[in-house]
Amino acid sequence: MTLVQNLPFFSIVIAMFSGIISSVLTGKQARNVSIGAIVVTTFMSAAVLAFCLKTGESYTYMMGHFPAPWGNEIRAGVLEGLTALLFGVVMLLSVVGGMGHTFEDVEGSKLNLFFIVIDLMLSSLLALIYTNDLFTAYVFVEINTIAGCGLIMIRQVGRSFTSAIRYLMMSQLGSGLFLIGLTLLYDVTGHLLMSPAKEAVAAIEASGSYEIPMLVILAVISVGLAIKSGLYPFHSWIPDTYGYATPTASAILSGLVSKGYIFLLIKIFYRVIGRENVINSRIVNVLFLFGLVGMIMGSVRAMLEKDTRRMIAYSSVAQIGYIYLGLGLGTQDGVIAAIFHMFTHSATKALLFISAVGLYEVSGDKKDYLSLRGAGYRNPLAGIGFTVGALSMVGFPMLSGFISKLLFASSALESPHKMLPTLIGLAVSTVLNAVYFLRLVTTLYSPATAGALVGEVRKRTRAAHWMLGGATCCFILLNLILGSFSQPVVRAIAEGLAMFE
């Protein structure tokens, strides 16, 4: 085994040990350790991706070199490396871009705790991507949940506490259902490693036994992870969670956390249950329906919001609906479209939250439409960043959101019974996206009225200003890369899915 094949394990361990080390450091020292860990693990993910693209094969890493059923395994392939690389880039830019606000919003004595939570979040996301063991996946699902609660309540204001409690309650409901599903699956198959479990499931399906228990297992796992990822109507925790956390926390929670759960669900569909079994169970039809409704209802709620930060949060409900719609199409191209939109939403939603910070700073920290009039002139770079993100969500050509919607539309043509609802849903959702996003973009470049000039422009240190501006520029570049050079990414996703089979 070559050194690069050890990197997935090393990256998870480095992220976890960074949190341990940060517990005895000051806030600034913990910040440096956390950023260093993100940079190192991101480069490791890039190396894993390059190795798997070169070999054209996935591989497993047996921890302790103990084989199944006693050992715990990590699995790496093209899709795992690509997802880990993108997640690392988005997390790095989110942490750097929101750094100025982090040191203002978080009490000085608790700054190291904030970065401990960031490290735990990074390790849990990497573990969800790479693990080949279902119980390990559950353990890191719980670590992810705890880290998410920490990110929400670290500001220690009243609304953040209630948001964290709501998030915890919904997440524990989802975790409980997921654990029930895993328990039943272990009872039926006798395995927790994904590959042996898939072989056992195939034997069960061939014999025609345990049909109803297998359907219950698939349904419970799907609902549990759907709740944790915020699929409509299990979305009630999203507006407060994303709307009242620190900018870095909002960008990470909206851009990455829900995608980790969806990626795990895709792995279970392909590597445990089997894609054909999932399609035959009709679960995909349920996911399609809820995804379609979520696309519309999330956009409607976003359109009715007066607080722009909650508007951006409700937009995430609609975008999660897009992803589940792609999974619900029941085709390989539909899953490819869903995964590409995971990447699109991760990069774009983080861009929207980070660039919005720059707009609020020059508007007296106000977040209503009236106060934001003319903010695009007062902070040109933040205005450009928000405009790019908004146009991407609408589906403007050359941006990543356009490619996502194109992939959804083309994949719908392969599913005759779902083609018309998909195309209508895409059209309606796109119009609604244009209404609320372009309304805000127009507001940013409208002349400020006397009523809009409230509060003082927040004074920033030069370092905080450049970090926010640099992160915004990098997010814009990432969006343009995904939009203008999408074919290599799509091919890599397709190759990675082929390795899942």
VOGU-3710 file (C-alpha; in Angstrom, 3 decimals, decimal comma):
1> mtlvqnlpff> 0,000/0,000/0,000  1,409/3,380/-1,035  1,568/6,431/1,209  -1,234/8,238/-0,616  -3,621/5,387/0,202  -3,175/6,164/3,894  -4,158/9,813/3,477  -7,940/9,437/4,052  -7,237/7,917/7,466  -4,560/10,513/8,211
11> siviamfsgi> -6,891/13,378/7,272  -9,609/12,230/9,690  -7,089/11,730/12,497  -5,381/15,088/11,866  -8,727/16,903/12,063  -9,647/15,150/15,312  -6,260/15,687/16,955  -6,336/19,352/15,950  -9,423/19,705/18,124  -7,680/17,996/21,019
21> issvltgkqa> -4,613/20,204/20,690  -6,737/23,360/20,417  -8,320/22,662/23,799  -5,164/23,905/25,544  -4,399/26,789/23,185  -5,489/30,414/23,016  -8,057/31,542/20,483  -5,507/32,778/17,937  -3,350/29,695/18,328  -6,391/27,449/17,915
31> rnvsigaivv> -7,315/29,431/14,798  -3,895/28,777/13,279  -4,047/25,069/14,111  -7,562/24,762/12,673  -6,707/26,559/9,423  -3,542/24,467/9,146  -5,557/21,262/9,562  -8,054/22,325/6,900  -5,269/23,193/4,453  -3,380/19,929/5,053
41> ttfmsaavla> -6,475/17,714/4,779  -7,584/19,538/1,628  -4,237/18,847/-0,032  -4,514/15,218/1,112  -7,953/14,987/-0,497  -6,536/16,393/-3,727  -3,786/13,749/-3,643  -6,345/10,971/-3,088  -8,432/12,278/-5,992  -5,397/12,405/-8,298
51> fclktgesyt> -4,369/8,859/-7,280  -7,824/7,407/-7,930  -8,158/9,208/-11,256  -4,773/7,824/-12,287  -5,492/4,230/-11,263  -9,174/4,266/-12,250  -10,004/2,185/-9,190  -11,217/2,647/-5,643  -9,536/0,994/-2,681  -10,211/0,137/0,951
61> ymmghfpapw> -7,990/0,806/3,946  -8,333/-1,683/6,812  -7,670/0,041/10,108  -5,412/-2,237/12,145  -5,335/-4,571/9,108  -8,212/-6,608/10,522  -10,563/-7,890/7,791  -14,357/-8,015/7,945  -16,378/-8,589/10,022  -14,020/-7,522/12,850
71> gneiragvle> -12,202/-4,662/11,166  -13,202/-1,093/10,439  -12,644/0,084/6,887  -12,171/3,326/5,019  -12,932/3,428/1,317  -11,632/5,978/-1,171  -12,469/6,525/-4,809  -12,846/9,347/-7,289  -16,145/10,578/-5,850  -14,910/10,486/-2,264
81> gltallfgvv> -11,731/12,389/-3,154  -13,611/14,979/-5,204  -16,217/15,562/-2,480  -13,596/15,820/0,276  -11,583/18,282/-1,830  -14,564/20,545/-2,464  -15,694/20,386/1,160  -12,195/21,327/2,302  -12,031/24,331/-0,027  -15,477/25,577/1,031
91> mllsvvggmg> -14,684/25,139/4,728  -11,350/26,942/4,402  -12,893/29,919/2,596  -15,815/30,031/5,052  -13,500/30,098/8,073  -11,180/32,703/6,556  -13,965/34,887/5,164  -15,862/35,052/8,437  -12,772/35,395/10,638  -13,347/39,058/11,488
101> htfedvegsk> -16,881/38,406/12,703  -15,816/35,267/14,549  -13,468/37,268/16,779  -16,212/39,847/17,379  -19,198/37,546/17,889  -17,509/34,905/20,034  -16,389/35,639/23,577  -12,585/35,727/23,799  -12,345/32,943/26,371  -14,390/30,663/24,106
111> lnlffividl> -12,593/31,288/20,819  -10,602/28,088/21,114  -13,883/26,201/21,647  -15,164/27,601/18,347  -12,178/26,216/16,480  -12,414/22,895/18,330  -15,934/22,613/16,962  -14,673/23,492/13,471  -12,101/20,683/13,740  -14,764/18,205/14,892
121> mlssllaliy> -17,003/19,249/12,029  -14,177/18,733/9,547  -13,318/15,283/10,915  -16,962/14,167/10,906  -17,524/15,306/7,317  -14,377/13,519/6,149  -15,413/10,380/8,019  -18,908/10,416/6,467  -17,280/10,695/3,054  -14,641/7,983/3,500
131> tndlftayvf> -16,053/5,438/5,958  -17,012/1,981/4,759  -18,564/1,021/8,087  -22,164/1,822/8,957  -21,737/2,068/12,721  -18,741/4,357/12,288  -20,958/6,461/10,052  -23,523/6,707/12,864  -20,856/7,716/15,381  -19,677/10,551/13,164
141> veintiagcg> -23,260/11,557/12,391  -23,609/12,208/16,120  -20,280/14,052/16,274  -21,470/16,163/13,367  -24,706/16,939/15,206  -22,906/17,987/18,392  -20,474/20,134/16,407  -23,380/21,750/14,566  -25,058/22,666/17,858  -21,794/24,159/19,082
151> limirqvgrs> -21,457/26,291/15,958  -24,995/27,625/16,368  -24,916/28,516/20,068  -21,338/29,819/20,281  -22,601/33,415/19,900  -24,464/33,049/23,213  -27,422/35,233/22,338  -31,007/34,259/23,060  -32,049/33,376/19,534  -28,956/31,231/18,964
161> ftsairylmm> -29,787/29,119/22,044  -33,342/28,420/20,870  -32,046/27,711/17,347  -29,529/25,207/18,722  -32,207/23,445/20,772  -34,514/23,209/17,762  -31,656/21,928/15,616  -30,716/19,361/18,265  -34,284/18,081/18,630  -34,795/17,614/14,894
171> sqlgsglfli> -31,322/16,152/14,430  -31,811/13,651/17,236  -35,090/12,570/15,693  -33,268/11,937/12,434  -30,361/10,226/14,194  -32,741/7,995/16,111  -34,487/6,834/12,952  -31,127/6,284/11,270  -29,914/4,172/14,210  -33,125/2,119/14,183
181> gltllydvtg> -32,585/1,461/10,494  -28,981/0,369/11,054  -30,031/-1,885/13,951  -32,641/-3,615/11,809  -30,195/-3,920/8,922  -27,610/-5,551/11,196  -30,258/-7,888/12,561  -31,208/-8,991/9,030  -27,772/-9,103/7,383  -25,355/-9,618/10,300
191> hllmspakea> -22,939/-7,050/8,854  -22,008/-3,409/9,429  -19,319/-3,097/6,748  -20,945/-1,875/3,553  -19,608/-4,430/1,069  -20,519/-7,569/3,081  -23,880/-6,012/3,927  -24,572/-5,484/0,224  -23,796/-9,132/-0,508  -26,180/-10,187/2,260
201> vaaieasgsy> -28,897/-7,858/0,958  -28,456/-9,283/-2,554  -28,887/-12,817/-1,185  -32,002/-11,763/0,728  -33,519/-10,164/-2,361  -32,709/-13,224/-4,456  -34,433/-15,506/-1,955  -37,483/-13,247/-1,706  -37,358/-13,204/2,104  -37,543/-10,222/4,462
211> eipmlvilav> -39,211/-8,034/1,823  -41,206/-5,949/4,293  -38,344/-5,595/6,841  -35,994/-4,456/4,043  -38,561/-1,883/2,910  -38,901/-0,630/6,492  -35,117/-0,425/6,834  -34,777/1,580/3,631  -37,651/3,894/4,577  -36,417/4,560/8,119
221> isvglaiksg> -32,842/5,282/7,005  -34,056/7,548/4,191  -36,413/9,514/6,438  -33,793/9,837/9,165  -31,166/11,308/6,854  -33,792/13,419/5,062  -34,704/15,030/8,402  -31,061/15,717/9,195  -30,424/17,246/5,777  -33,483/19,522/5,952
231> lypfhswipd> -35,731/18,089/3,245  -39,179/19,726/3,204  -41,308/19,406/5,374  -38,547/18,603/7,929  -36,984/22,024/7,405  -38,321/24,029/10,347  -34,891/24,272/12,010  -33,143/25,759/8,964  -34,180/29,471/8,996  -33,143/30,158/12,593
241> tygyatptas> -30,101/27,892/12,408  -28,648/29,544/9,316  -29,999/32,994/10,060  -28,639/33,631/13,561  -25,291/31,827/13,659  -21,953/33,511/12,964  -21,191/34,036/9,238  -18,653/31,190/9,240  -21,100/28,858/10,979  -23,925/29,790/8,583
251> ailsglvskg> -21,718/29,148/5,554  -20,548/25,764/6,881  -23,958/24,617/8,117  -25,761/25,577/4,911  -23,015/24,626/2,497  -21,596/21,411/3,951  -23,426/19,742/6,831  -26,596/18,696/5,029  -24,497/17,528/2,043  -22,550/15,147/4,280
261> yifllikify> -25,798/13,397/5,228  -26,974/13,263/1,614  -23,625/11,814/0,515  -23,978/9,123/3,191  -27,499/8,335/1,943  -26,201/7,940/-1,623  -23,488/5,579/-0,359  -26,089/3,472/1,418  -28,281/3,375/-1,681  -25,422/2,217/-3,888
271> rvigrenvin> -23,079/0,326/-1,589  -25,473/-1,336/0,875  -29,014/-1,658/-0,443  -28,200/-1,622/-4,158  -29,514/0,948/-6,623  -31,893/-1,460/-8,356  -33,392/-2,520/-5,036  -33,919/1,122/-4,074  -35,681/1,815/-7,368  -37,846/-1,313/-7,080
281> srivnvlflf> -38,883/-0,317/-3,554  -40,531/2,885/-4,872  -38,775/4,922/-2,182  -37,376/7,072/-4,978  -40,922/8,145/-5,852  -41,443/9,456/-2,325  -38,132/11,325/-2,422  -39,081/12,750/-5,810  -42,415/14,027/-4,502  -40,975/15,668/-1,399
291> glvgmimgsv> -38,101/17,111/-3,418  -40,515/18,604/-5,944  -42,700/20,132/-3,233  -39,623/21,406/-1,382  -38,372/23,177/-4,512  -41,578/25,180/-4,716  -42,441/25,722/-1,053  -38,913/26,705/-0,077  -38,893/29,320/-2,823  -42,325/30,620/-1,821
301> ramlekdtrr> -41,252/31,052/1,807  -38,040/32,756/0,725  -40,029/35,153/-1,448  -42,234/36,134/1,512  -39,347/36,785/3,926  -38,467/40,352/4,938  -35,197/39,439/6,658  -32,626/38,793/3,935  -30,627/36,307/5,977  -33,715/34,174/6,576
311> miayssvaqi> -34,511/34,547/2,884  -31,128/33,022/2,010  -31,798/30,268/4,545  -35,207/29,412/3,072  -33,542/29,264/-0,332  -31,542/26,316/1,019  -34,809/24,436/1,589  -35,569/24,785/-2,120  -32,045/23,736/-3,136  -32,168/20,636/-0,921
321> gyiylglglg> -35,402/19,846/-2,759  -33,504/19,953/-6,056  -31,016/17,373/-4,779  -33,708/14,964/-3,607  -35,601/15,465/-6,853  -32,495/14,254/-8,700  -32,214/11,210/-6,441  -35,931/10,568/-6,889  -35,682/10,409/-10,681  -34,226/6,936/-10,213
331> tqdgviaaif> -31,682/7,244/-13,014  -27,898/7,391/-13,018  -27,964/10,811/-14,666  -30,393/12,026/-12,015  -27,948/11,056/-9,264  -25,110/12,753/-11,153  -27,215/15,917/-11,374  -27,984/15,683/-7,636  -24,315/15,324/-6,698  -23,263/18,164/-8,992
341> hmfthsatka> -25,927/20,339/-7,391  -24,534/19,388/-3,985  -21,253/20,903/-5,128  -23,008/23,907/-6,670  -25,014/24,632/-3,552  -22,022/24,157/-1,245  -19,971/26,744/-3,120  -22,788/29,175/-3,909  -24,612/29,257/-0,597  -21,368/29,802/1,299
351> llfisavgly> -20,622/32,653/-1,138  -24,024/34,218/-0,433  -23,629/34,111/3,353  -20,041/35,389/3,317  -20,669/38,206/0,807  -23,862/39,205/2,630  -21,699/39,945/5,679  -19,903/42,681/3,728  -23,244/44,183/2,731  -24,573/44,190/6,296
361> evsgdkkdyl> -21,391/45,857/7,550  -22,004/48,917/5,372  -25,709/49,029/6,266  -25,509/49,438/10,031  -25,686/45,641/10,467  -29,289/45,822/9,288  -30,647/42,922/7,236  -33,937/44,283/5,879  -34,402/45,329/2,276  -34,776/49,047/2,985
371> slrgagyrnp> -31,489/49,286/4,884  -29,625/47,412/2,135  -30,519/49,891/-0,590  -27,296/51,032/-2,226  -25,149/48,533/-0,276  -23,703/47,265/-3,560  -22,116/50,690/-4,077  -20,927/51,018/-0,488  -19,132/47,654/-0,688  -18,599/46,852/-4,384
381> lagigftvga> -16,829/43,509/-3,929  -19,490/42,136/-1,595  -22,159/43,367/-4,009  -20,486/41,565/-6,916  -20,082/38,403/-4,851  -23,730/38,369/-3,810  -24,845/39,090/-7,373  -22,790/36,180/-8,733  -24,227/33,861/-6,079  -27,772/35,040/-6,737
391> lsmvgfpmls> -27,436/34,650/-10,509  -26,008/31,170/-10,005  -28,998/30,154/-7,905  -31,327/31,511/-10,575  -29,467/29,574/-13,276  -27,548/32,219/-15,207  -25,343/30,764/-18,008  -21,623/30,211/-17,274  -22,369/29,830/-13,563  -22,636/26,529/-11,715
401> gfiskllfas> -26,376/26,807/-11,045  -27,085/26,854/-14,773  -25,259/23,545/-15,233  -27,188/22,000/-12,336  -30,557/22,902/-13,817  -29,447/21,776/-17,258  -28,416/18,401/-15,822  -31,740/18,031/-13,983  -33,712/18,856/-17,123  -31,728/16,482/-19,336
411> salesphkml> -31,886/13,633/-16,804  -35,663/14,076/-16,519  -35,966/13,119/-20,199  -34,883/9,590/-19,253  -37,807/9,202/-16,850  -41,006/9,595/-18,925  -43,443/9,445/-15,993  -41,530/12,130/-14,064  -40,399/14,273/-16,968  -43,328/16,716/-17,053
421> ptliglavst> -43,507/17,347/-13,274  -39,735/17,840/-13,194  -39,667/20,353/-16,034  -42,648/22,260/-14,637  -41,112/22,269/-11,163  -37,796/23,529/-12,528  -39,544/26,294/-14,443  -41,702/27,426/-11,509  -38,829/27,255/-9,022  -36,530/29,181/-11,361
431> vlnavyflrl> -39,093/31,961/-11,740  -39,526/32,156/-7,962  -35,734/32,144/-7,495  -35,487/35,053/-9,898  -38,205/36,951/-8,028  -36,599/36,932/-4,595  -32,920/36,887/-5,542  -33,075/39,507/-8,263  -35,304/41,623/-6,047  -32,483/41,756/-3,517
441> vttlyspata> -29,814/42,331/-6,175  -31,885/45,227/-7,543  -32,190/46,594/-4,009  -28,413/46,504/-3,542  -27,964/48,790/-6,542  -30,931/51,077/-5,942  -30,338/54,622/-4,654  -30,373/54,693/-0,875  -33,226/56,644/0,653  -33,090/58,611/3,869
451> galvgevrkr> -34,778/55,749/5,671  -32,064/53,353/4,518  -29,188/55,309/6,042  -29,430/53,846/9,518  -26,584/53,025/11,828  -22,899/53,527/11,265  -20,714/51,627/8,886  -18,925/48,989/10,932  -15,230/49,708/11,070  -13,081/46,766/10,136
461> traahwmlgg> -9,432/46,019/10,585  -7,454/45,867/7,363  -6,750/42,143/7,892  -10,436/41,294/8,396  -11,339/43,359/5,335  -8,860/41,554/3,105  -9,802/38,110/4,426  -13,477/38,731/3,678  -12,675/40,170/0,249  -10,228/37,388/-0,587
471> atccfillnl> -12,689/34,657/0,391  -15,410/36,327/-1,697  -13,126/36,442/-4,747  -12,160/32,783/-4,324  -15,814/31,749/-4,001  -16,628/33,660/-7,195  -13,760/31,901/-8,972  -14,915/28,502/-7,677  -18,412/29,180/-8,973  -17,093/30,171/-12,386
481> ilgsfsqpvv> -14,911/27,059/-12,546  -17,856/24,776/-11,742  -19,966/26,598/-14,318  -17,486/27,007/-17,159  -15,492/23,783/-16,741  -18,258/21,474/-15,607  -17,594/18,538/-17,929  -14,476/17,232/-16,116  -16,382/17,452/-12,827  -19,403/15,633/-14,272
491> raiaeglamf> -17,169/12,929/-15,745  -15,423/12,502/-12,396  -18,795/12,161/-10,642  -19,907/9,543/-13,180  -16,640/7,645/-12,788  -16,932/7,762/-9,011  -20,508/6,451/-9,096  -19,408/3,619/-11,350  -16,912/2,644/-8,636  -19,799/2,550/-6,140
501> e> -21,494/-0,317/-7,968
//
